[in-house]
Amino acid sequence: MLTNRYKVFAIFKNGNIILIKNFKLLPDNYIQVDNYEPVPIEDYGDYMFFKDDITKEEAFNLFLEKLC
């Protein structure tokens, strides 16, 4: 298992922003959220990781900056 270097996993989907703090990064680009079955990270669509706590608004602004 990889050590999490990030505190927040943010998902951007259909205009919604979901911030997740209970996750584990796994080998081969898999992620386990809470205690659910691990899935490929790509299954979440648009996402970003943050090393510090962040608000939804801050996450969205950084996501938009990344797109430009």
Beta strands, then each sheet from edge to edge (+ up, - down):
strand 1: 8-13
strand 2: 16-20
strand 3: 23-26
strand 4: 30-33
strand 5: 39-40
strand 6: 46-50
sheet 1: 2+ 1- 6+
sheet 2: 3+ 4- 5+
end
